[in-house]
Amino acid sequence: MKKIMKTFLIILLFNTIGSFSIASEQTEELLNPGWSFKGFFGKFDRGSLQRGYQVYTEVCSACHSIKHLSYRNLSETGGPEFTEEQVKIMASQFEVTDGPNNDGDMFTRPARPSDNFVSPYENENAAKAANGGAYPPDMSVLVKARKSGADYIYSLLLGYEDPPSGISLDDGVYYNKYMPGNNIKMSNPLSEGLVQYSDGISATEEQMAKDVVTFLSWAAEPHLEKRHKMGFRTIIYLIILTIIVYFSMKKIWSRIESEV
């Protein structure tokens, strides 16, 4: 009995310590601007996806890659749905290494829709060297890889502020109230009017953050809308099947009871 009580007290002590530890690590409540793609019937906002691609291209792509997407994905149903001609023009703005040619040499050429998104660095070491030793993560599945996904990244982009009184930061380190530990090596990437939206939407920090996070959410799940449609059709099918089975069994049992 004493051993059981001792074990119980040890478990209770560890749970209490763990609770205090978790509480001490809690950060600000995450922001949620209201995502159109959340929920069973969620769909991506096409305008937001296209603007998000612009923010990624003009701001984020200087450091971050999306290596699991190809340019042709931008014209697919359920995504930004650019026209094929627009995608060809967008891809051609980047250069990729190809080859070897007939002389055995590698060469560069304009990217094609079938090419994957061009990475800003040749390799991981080059990326670290250009960013003070910090490796900018690939954004292909960034939303899926982070707890609270879209809310966390959106909050992080808007969480930069001056450190509280008494807190000093090393060079190249910035204060962000949504970052665990509040220290981040990435400087604030957004500022008012940083990009010029062609649809006339005002490029506020909040709008740019929402648009680029919407785009990254699609990049992580490019077939989200297709899965939602398939799930809905499956549920309708199961409901109809259940009704048919119910009335069939009811009819069968009514015959058996009448014979008895």
C-alpha positions as CSV (number, residue, x, y, z in Angstrom):
1,M,0.0,0.0,0.0
2,K,2.8,2.4,0.9
3,K,4.5,1.7,-2.5
4,I,1.3,2.5,-4.3
5,M,0.9,5.7,-2.4
6,K,4.5,6.7,-3.1
7,T,4.1,6.0,-6.8
8,F,0.9,8.0,-6.8
9,L,2.6,11.0,-5.1
10,I,5.5,10.9,-7.6
11,I,3.1,10.9,-10.6
12,L,1.1,13.8,-9.0
13,L,4.3,15.7,-8.5
14,F,5.5,15.3,-12.1
15,N,2.1,16.3,-13.4
16,T,2.1,19.4,-11.2
17,I,5.6,20.4,-12.4
18,G,4.6,19.8,-16.0
19,S,1.5,22.0,-15.6
20,F,3.6,24.8,-14.3
21,S,6.1,24.3,-17.1
22,I,3.4,24.5,-19.8
23,A,1.8,27.5,-18.2
24,S,5.1,29.3,-18.1
25,E,5.7,28.7,-21.8
26,Q,2.3,29.9,-23.0
27,T,2.5,32.9,-25.3
28,E,-0.1,35.4,-26.4
29,E,-3.4,34.2,-27.7
30,L,-2.9,33.6,-31.5
31,L,-4.7,35.8,-34.0
32,N,-7.3,34.4,-36.3
33,P,-8.5,36.7,-39.1
34,G,-11.2,34.2,-40.2
35,W,-10.0,31.6,-42.8
36,S,-12.3,30.8,-45.7
37,F,-10.7,27.4,-46.2
38,K,-11.4,26.2,-42.7
39,G,-14.3,23.9,-41.9
40,F,-16.0,21.0,-43.8
41,F,-17.2,23.3,-46.6
42,G,-14.1,25.5,-46.6
43,K,-12.8,26.9,-49.9
44,F,-9.8,29.0,-50.8
45,D,-10.3,32.7,-51.7
46,R,-8.9,32.9,-55.3
47,G,-8.1,36.6,-55.0
48,S,-6.3,36.0,-51.7
49,L,-4.3,33.1,-53.2
50,Q,-3.2,35.2,-56.1
51,R,-2.2,38.1,-53.9
52,G,-0.4,35.6,-51.6
53,Y,1.6,34.3,-54.4
54,Q,2.7,37.9,-55.2
55,V,3.7,38.4,-51.6
56,Y,5.6,35.1,-51.6
57,T,7.4,36.0,-54.8
58,E,8.3,39.6,-54.0
59,V,9.1,39.1,-50.3
60,C,9.4,35.6,-49.0
61,S,11.1,33.9,-52.0
62,A,14.3,35.9,-51.4
63,C,15.1,33.5,-48.5
64,H,12.5,30.7,-48.5
65,S,11.8,27.9,-51.0
66,I,8.7,25.9,-51.9
67,K,10.4,23.0,-53.5
68,H,7.4,20.6,-53.6
69,L,5.3,22.9,-55.9
70,S,5.8,23.3,-59.6
71,Y,4.6,26.4,-61.5
72,R,1.9,24.5,-63.3
73,N,0.2,23.9,-60.0
74,L,-0.7,27.6,-60.0
75,S,-3.2,27.0,-62.9
76,E,-4.9,23.9,-61.4
77,T,-8.5,23.9,-60.1
78,G,-8.7,24.6,-56.4
79,G,-5.6,26.8,-56.4
80,P,-4.8,30.4,-57.5
81,E,-6.2,29.3,-60.9
82,F,-4.0,31.6,-63.0
83,T,-4.4,31.0,-66.7
84,E,-1.8,28.7,-68.4
85,E,-0.5,31.7,-70.3
86,Q,0.0,33.7,-67.1
87,V,1.8,30.7,-65.6
88,K,4.2,30.5,-68.5
89,I,5.1,34.2,-68.1
90,M,5.5,33.8,-64.3
91,A,7.8,30.8,-64.7
92,S,9.9,32.4,-67.4
93,Q,10.9,35.2,-64.9
94,F,13.1,32.6,-63.1
95,E,16.1,30.7,-64.4
96,V,16.9,27.1,-63.7
97,T,20.1,25.0,-64.3
98,D,19.6,22.3,-67.0
99,G,21.7,19.9,-69.0
100,P,24.1,18.6,-69.9
101,N,23.9,19.8,-73.5
102,N,25.6,18.1,-76.4
103,D,29.0,19.4,-75.2
104,G,28.5,17.9,-71.8
105,D,28.0,21.3,-70.1
106,M,25.3,22.5,-67.8
107,F,23.4,25.6,-68.8
108,T,20.7,28.0,-67.5
109,R,17.4,28.6,-69.2
110,P,14.1,30.3,-68.3
111,A,11.9,28.1,-66.1
112,R,8.9,26.3,-67.6
113,P,5.5,25.5,-66.0
114,S,6.7,21.9,-65.4
115,D,9.7,23.1,-63.3
116,N,9.5,23.2,-59.5
117,F,9.7,26.5,-57.8
118,V,13.2,27.9,-58.0
119,S,15.1,27.9,-54.6
120,P,16.9,31.1,-53.6
121,Y,20.0,29.2,-52.6
122,E,22.1,26.4,-54.2
123,N,22.2,24.3,-51.0
124,E,21.6,24.4,-47.2
125,N,25.1,25.7,-46.4
126,A,24.7,28.6,-48.8
127,A,21.4,29.4,-47.2
128,K,22.9,29.4,-43.7
129,A,25.9,31.5,-44.8
130,A,23.6,34.2,-46.2
131,N,21.4,34.3,-43.1
132,G,23.9,34.5,-40.2
133,G,23.9,30.7,-39.6
134,A,20.1,30.4,-39.5
135,Y,18.5,28.1,-42.1
136,P,15.3,29.6,-43.7
137,P,12.8,26.6,-43.7
138,D,11.2,25.4,-46.9
139,M,7.6,26.6,-47.0
140,S,6.1,23.7,-48.9
141,V,4.4,22.2,-45.8
142,L,5.2,24.9,-43.2
143,V,1.6,25.4,-42.3
144,K,1.1,21.7,-41.6
145,A,4.4,21.5,-39.7
146,R,3.6,24.2,-37.1
147,K,1.1,23.8,-34.3
148,S,-1.9,25.9,-34.9
149,G,-0.7,26.2,-38.5
150,A,-2.2,29.2,-40.2
151,D,-3.0,31.1,-37.0
152,Y,0.5,30.7,-35.7
153,I,2.3,31.9,-38.9
154,Y,-0.2,34.8,-39.3
155,S,0.4,35.9,-35.7
156,L,4.1,35.5,-36.1
157,L,4.2,37.8,-39.1
158,L,2.3,40.5,-37.1
159,G,4.0,39.9,-33.7
160,Y,7.1,42.1,-34.2
161,E,7.5,44.9,-31.6
162,D,10.1,46.6,-29.5
163,P,11.3,44.5,-26.6
164,P,9.9,45.3,-23.1
165,S,12.0,47.5,-20.8
166,G,14.9,45.6,-19.3
167,I,15.2,43.0,-22.1
168,S,18.2,43.3,-24.4
169,L,18.7,41.3,-27.6
170,D,21.8,40.2,-29.5
171,D,22.6,41.7,-32.9
172,G,20.5,40.1,-35.6
173,V,17.8,38.9,-33.1
174,Y,14.4,40.5,-33.0
175,Y,11.5,40.5,-30.4
176,N,8.3,38.7,-31.4
177,K,5.6,38.2,-28.9
178,Y,4.2,35.1,-30.6
179,M,7.6,33.3,-31.0
180,P,8.3,30.8,-28.3
181,G,11.0,32.5,-26.2
182,N,10.1,35.8,-28.0
183,N,13.4,35.8,-29.9
184,I,13.6,35.3,-33.7
185,K,16.4,35.8,-36.1
186,M,14.2,36.7,-39.0
187,S,13.6,40.5,-39.3
188,N,10.1,41.8,-39.8
189,P,9.4,40.9,-43.5
190,L,6.3,43.1,-43.9
191,S,5.7,46.8,-44.0
192,E,2.8,48.9,-45.1
193,G,2.6,49.2,-48.9
194,L,5.5,46.8,-49.5
195,V,3.8,45.3,-52.6
196,Q,1.3,46.8,-55.0
197,Y,-1.8,44.7,-55.5
198,S,-3.1,44.8,-59.1
199,D,-6.7,44.3,-57.8
200,G,-6.7,47.6,-55.9
201,I,-6.7,46.0,-52.4
202,S,-4.7,48.0,-49.9
203,A,-1.5,46.2,-49.0
204,T,-1.6,46.6,-45.2
205,E,0.5,44.3,-43.1
206,E,-2.6,42.4,-41.9
207,Q,-3.8,42.0,-45.5
208,M,-0.4,40.8,-46.8
209,A,0.0,38.4,-43.8
210,K,-3.4,36.9,-44.4
211,D,-2.9,36.6,-48.2
212,V,0.6,34.9,-47.9
213,V,-0.6,32.5,-45.2
214,T,-3.6,31.6,-47.4
215,F,-1.2,30.8,-50.2
216,L,1.0,28.8,-47.9
217,S,-2.0,26.9,-46.6
218,W,-2.9,25.9,-50.2
219,A,0.8,25.0,-50.9
220,A,0.6,22.6,-48.0
221,E,-2.7,21.1,-49.1
222,P,-3.2,21.8,-52.8
223,H,-6.0,19.3,-53.1
224,L,-7.9,20.5,-50.0
225,E,-11.1,21.5,-51.9
226,K,-11.1,18.2,-53.9
227,R,-10.9,16.3,-50.6
228,H,-13.8,18.4,-49.1
229,K,-16.0,17.6,-52.2
230,M,-15.1,13.9,-52.1
231,G,-15.9,13.8,-48.3
232,F,-19.3,15.5,-48.9
233,R,-20.2,13.1,-51.7
234,T,-19.2,10.1,-49.5
235,I,-21.4,11.3,-46.7
236,I,-24.4,11.8,-49.0
237,Y,-23.7,8.3,-50.5
238,L,-23.6,6.7,-47.0
239,I,-26.8,8.5,-46.0
240,I,-28.7,7.2,-49.1
241,L,-27.2,3.7,-48.6
242,T,-28.3,3.7,-45.0
243,I,-31.9,4.7,-45.9
244,I,-32.0,2.0,-48.6
245,V,-30.7,-0.7,-46.3
246,Y,-33.1,0.4,-43.5
247,F,-36.2,0.2,-45.7
248,S,-35.0,-3.0,-47.4
249,M,-34.5,-4.7,-44.0
250,K,-37.8,-3.4,-42.8
251,K,-39.6,-4.9,-45.8
252,I,-37.8,-8.2,-45.4
253,W,-38.6,-8.5,-41.7
254,S,-42.3,-7.5,-42.3
255,R,-42.5,-10.5,-44.7
256,I,-40.9,-12.8,-42.2
257,E,-43.3,-11.7,-39.4
258,S,-46.3,-12.1,-41.7
259,E,-45.3,-15.7,-42.5
260,V,-44.8,-16.5,-38.8
